[in-house]
Amino acid sequence: MTQLQGQQGGTKAPLTPWKKKKKKEEVFPGVRSLDGRWGHLFVAPFMVMFLIFGLAPVVYSVYISFFRWDPLGGSEFTGLRNFSLLLVDTDLWMAIRNTFSIWALSTFPQMLMAIGLAVILRNTRLKGKSFWRTILLVPNITSVIAITIVFGQLFGRDFGIINGILDFMGLDRHIDFIEGVIPSHIAIATMITWRWVGYNTLIFLASMLAIPDELFESASVDGATKWQQFRYVTLPQLKNTITFVLIVGTIGGLQVFAEPQQLAADGGSSKQFLTLTLFLYNQAFVNNKYGYAAAIGIIITFIVLIISAINFFITRKISNDGSR
């Protein structure tokens, strides 16, 4: 009666005191949807590992960089003294010079070789593609120590194969690839190039295989030669890949350690093998200056951040130019 009177009088009917519970939608038929708590549980192992082995060492390194740190004894707070001493340390600037010299001598030739090999592997008439693509990764899985020993023999001053080839070509001068600054950098850069050129080749090859064949067919119909197709079709499509390989190679170049450490653990007679990571290692585990080594690690981190910022601006500019 009350509901009828409300409808006749134009008033609204009273609301029902109960509501139907909405049935949960099922992601898959017969499977109950998971709450967000299960998602947190699944990502928890990664977060725990990251906090323990990723974030905690960084925070701890920043902390001890302000101390004269002795793990077996006491520690003395020195503030920014480690950084002030580091900035006037000639070994730091020599390590930066050596690191970027080795990087330049390895990254750019390696990139050119990788692009050239990727073009060869992309050829449809090439036989045994799977074999050649697989064999390119063999240097990447070879032990760094083994590579250093072999290349150390190749670049030997008196009986090395490289100097033997130079003698055969009529150049009587024996190059000392251990004591010379630039020759030693060339030797290390050659090891790095031999080890990573195959890996970068496969990256460029994957990018080339993603280029539509219609672009090459159109260029061929227009009368473009193979070189013109490579210059005006392939290279523009590789812009982002080249940027990626360049930045990854730069970050990897800042971490060069095993090759120079095996050739000269102390950095060499004129510090020609002293890279940033080798400099950090010697200060921490040879001179037992852990606070000073932590400060070196922070300097390396700042260099990586600067390079990452440059990478961001270059990538954004390339993407903006490509979208026009």
C-alpha positions in Angstrom: 0.0 0.0 0.0 2.8 2.4 0.9 4.5 1.8 -2.5 1.2 2.3 -4.4 0.4 5.5 -2.5 3.9 6.8 -3.2 3.5 6.1 -7.0 0.0 7.7 -7.0 1.2 10.8 -5.1 4.3 11.2 -7.3 6.7 10.5 -4.5 9.6 8.1 -4.9 9.3 4.5 -3.7 11.4 3.7 -0.7 14.7 2.0 -1.4 15.1 -1.6 -0.7 17.1 -2.2 2.5 19.3 -4.8 0.8 21.5 -4.9 -2.3 22.5 -7.8 -4.4 26.2 -8.6 -4.2 27.8 -8.3 -7.5 29.3 -11.6 -8.7 33.0 -11.4 -9.3 34.0 -11.7 -12.9 36.1 -14.7 -13.8 39.2 -14.3 -15.8 38.9 -17.8 -17.1 35.8 -20.0 -16.8 36.0 -22.1 -13.6 39.1 -20.2 -12.3 38.7 -17.8 -9.5 40.4 -14.4 -10.1 43.5 -13.7 -8.0 43.7 -10.8 -5.5 46.5 -8.2 -5.7 48.1 -9.9 -2.7 49.1 -12.9 -4.8 50.8 -10.5 -7.3 52.9 -9.0 -4.5 53.8 -12.5 -3.4 55.1 -13.4 -6.8 57.3 -10.3 -7.2 58.6 -10.5 -3.7 61.6 -12.8 -4.4 62.9 -10.3 -7.0 62.3 -7.3 -4.8 64.1 -9.1 -1.9 67.1 -10.0 -4.1 67.2 -6.5 -5.5 67.2 -4.9 -2.0 69.9 -7.3 -0.7 72.3 -7.5 -3.7 71.4 -4.3 -5.6 70.3 -1.4 -3.5 71.9 -2.3 -0.2 75.5 -2.4 -1.6 75.0 1.0 -3.3 73.8 2.6 -0.1 76.6 0.9 1.9 79.2 2.2 -0.6 77.9 5.7 -0.3 78.1 5.4 3.4 81.6 4.2 3.7 82.9 6.7 1.1 82.7 9.3 3.9 85.0 7.3 6.1 88.6 6.1 6.3 87.3 2.5 6.4 89.1 -0.5 7.9 86.9 -3.7 7.9 89.2 -5.3 10.5 89.6 -2.3 12.7 88.0 1.0 13.4 86.7 3.6 11.0 87.2 7.4 11.0 84.7 9.8 9.6 86.4 12.1 7.0 83.5 13.8 5.3 84.4 14.7 1.7 88.1 14.1 2.1 88.1 11.0 -0.1 86.4 12.9 -2.9 88.7 15.9 -2.6 91.8 13.6 -2.7 90.3 11.7 -5.6 89.8 14.7 -7.8 93.4 15.7 -7.6 94.7 12.1 -8.0 96.5 11.8 -11.3 95.7 8.1 -11.4 92.0 8.8 -11.6 92.4 11.0 -14.7 94.8 8.6 -16.2 92.3 5.8 -15.6 89.5 7.9 -17.3 91.8 8.6 -20.3 92.7 4.9 -20.6 89.1 3.7 -20.2 87.7 6.0 -22.9 90.7 5.4 -25.2 90.1 1.6 -25.1 86.4 2.3 -25.5 86.9 4.4 -28.7 89.3 1.9 -30.2 86.9 -1.0 -29.6 83.4 0.3 -29.9 83.5 2.1 -33.3 85.5 -0.6 -35.3 83.3 -3.3 -33.6 80.1 -1.5 -34.7 81.3 -1.2 -38.3 82.3 -4.9 -38.4 79.0 -6.0 -36.8 76.9 -4.1 -39.3 79.0 -5.5 -42.2 78.7 -9.1 -40.9 74.9 -8.6 -40.3 74.5 -7.5 -44.0 76.3 -10.6 -45.1 74.2 -12.9 -42.9 71.0 -11.2 -44.2 71.9 -12.3 -47.7 69.2 -14.7 -48.9 71.7 -16.6 -51.0 74.0 -17.4 -48.1 74.2 -21.1 -47.2 74.5 -22.4 -43.7 73.0 -19.3 -42.0 72.3 -21.1 -38.7 75.9 -22.3 -38.5 77.4 -18.9 -39.1 75.0 -17.2 -36.6 75.8 -19.8 -34.0 79.6 -19.7 -34.5 79.5 -15.9 -34.0 78.6 -16.4 -30.3 81.6 -18.7 -29.5 83.9 -15.8 -28.6 81.2 -14.4 -26.3 81.1 -17.6 -24.2 84.9 -18.1 -24.1 86.7 -17.4 -20.9 88.2 -13.9 -20.6 91.3 -15.3 -19.1 91.8 -17.7 -22.0 91.3 -14.9 -24.4 93.9 -12.8 -22.6 96.5 -15.6 -22.6 96.0 -16.3 -26.3 96.0 -12.6 -27.4 99.0 -11.9 -25.1 100.9 -14.4 -27.2 99.7 -12.9 -30.4 100.8 -9.5 -29.4 104.2 -10.5 -28.0 107.0 -8.2 -28.7 109.7 -10.6 -29.8 107.8 -13.8 -30.9 104.3 -12.6 -31.3 102.4 -13.4 -34.5 101.4 -9.8 -35.1 105.0 -8.6 -35.1 105.9 -11.6 -37.2 103.3 -10.5 -39.8 104.8 -6.9 -39.7 108.3 -8.4 -40.3 106.9 -10.4 -43.2 105.5 -7.1 -44.7 108.9 -5.5 -44.5 108.4 -3.5 -41.3 111.4 -4.4 -39.1 110.2 -2.4 -36.1 108.9 -4.6 -33.3 105.9 -3.0 -31.5 105.8 -3.4 -27.8 102.0 -4.0 -27.2 102.6 -4.2 -23.4 104.7 -1.2 -22.6 103.4 1.2 -25.2 100.3 3.3 -24.3 98.5 3.3 -27.6 99.7 -0.2 -28.7 98.5 -1.6 -25.3 95.1 0.0 -25.8 94.9 -1.5 -29.3 95.7 -4.9 -27.9 92.9 -4.7 -25.3 90.5 -3.2 -27.8 91.2 -6.1 -30.2 90.3 -8.6 -27.4 87.1 -6.8 -26.6 86.2 -6.5 -30.3 86.8 -10.2 -31.0 84.7 -11.1 -28.0 81.6 -8.9 -28.6 81.5 -8.4 -32.4 79.4 -11.5 -32.9 76.9 -10.6 -30.2 76.4 -7.1 -31.7 76.2 -8.7 -35.2 73.1 -10.7 -34.1 71.5 -7.6 -32.7 71.9 -5.7 -36.0 70.8 -8.8 -37.9 67.6 -9.0 -35.9 67.0 -5.3 -36.6 67.7 -5.8 -40.3 65.3 -8.8 -40.6 62.6 -6.6 -39.2 62.9 -4.2 -42.2 60.1 -4.9 -44.7 61.3 -6.4 -48.0 59.0 -4.1 -49.9 61.4 -1.2 -49.2 64.3 -3.0 -50.8 62.1 -4.1 -53.7 60.9 -0.5 -54.3 64.5 0.8 -54.2 65.6 -1.9 -56.6 62.8 -1.1 -59.1 63.9 2.6 -58.9 67.4 1.5 -60.0 69.1 1.8 -56.6 72.4 -0.2 -56.3 73.2 -2.5 -53.3 75.2 0.3 -51.7 72.4 2.9 -52.2 69.9 0.4 -50.7 72.2 0.0 -47.7 72.8 3.7 -47.4 69.2 5.0 -47.9 67.1 2.1 -46.7 69.1 0.0 -44.2 71.0 2.6 -42.2 68.0 4.9 -41.5 66.1 1.9 -40.1 69.1 1.1 -37.8 69.2 4.4 -36.0 67.7 3.2 -32.8 69.7 0.0 -32.8 72.9 1.9 -33.4 72.1 4.2 -30.5 71.3 1.2 -28.3 74.6 -0.7 -29.2 76.6 2.5 -28.7 75.3 3.2 -25.2 75.5 -0.4 -24.1 79.0 -0.6 -25.4 79.9 2.6 -23.6 78.6 1.3 -20.3 80.4 -2.0 -20.9 83.6 0.0 -21.7 83.5 1.6 -18.3 83.6 -1.9 -16.8 86.7 -3.2 -18.6 88.6 -5.1 -16.0 89.7 -8.6 -16.7 91.8 -8.0 -19.8 94.0 -5.3 -18.4 94.2 -7.0 -15.0 95.5 -10.2 -16.6 98.1 -8.3 -18.6 99.3 -6.1 -15.8 97.6 -6.2 -12.5 99.3 -3.1 -11.2 98.3 -1.1 -14.3 101.6 -1.3 -16.1 104.9 0.5 -15.8 103.4 3.8 -17.1 99.8 3.0 -15.9 98.8 2.3 -19.5 96.5 -0.5 -18.4 94.9 1.3 -15.6 91.2 1.5 -16.2 88.5 2.8 -13.8 87.5 -0.6 -12.5 91.1 -1.8 -12.2 91.9 1.4 -10.3 88.9 0.7 -7.9 90.0 -2.9 -7.5 93.6 -1.9 -6.6 92.6 0.7 -4.1 90.1 -1.7 -2.3 91.9 -5.1 -2.4 95.5 -4.2 -2.8 95.9 -0.9 -0.8 92.9 -1.7 1.5 91.5 1.8 1.1 87.8 0.8 1.1 86.5 4.3 1.6 88.6 5.7 -1.2 87.5 2.8 -3.5 83.8 3.5 -2.6 84.4 7.1 -3.7 85.8 5.9 -7.0 82.7 3.7 -7.4 80.5 6.8 -6.9 82.5 8.7 -9.5 82.0 5.9 -12.0 78.3 5.9 -11.2 78.1 9.7 -12.0 79.9 9.1 -15.3 77.3 6.4 -16.2 74.5 8.7 -15.3 75.9 11.4 -17.5 76.2 9.0 -20.4 72.6 7.7 -19.7 71.4 11.3 -19.9 73.2 11.8 -23.2 71.6 8.6 -24.4 68.1 9.9 -23.4 68.5 13.1 -25.3 70.0 11.4 -28.4 67.2 8.8 -28.4 64.5 11.3 -28.0 65.9 13.5 -30.8 66.2 10.5 -33.1 62.6 9.5 -32.3 61.3 13.0 -32.9 63.1 13.3 -36.2 61.8 9.9 -37.3 58.2 10.8 -36.4 58.2 13.9 -38.7 
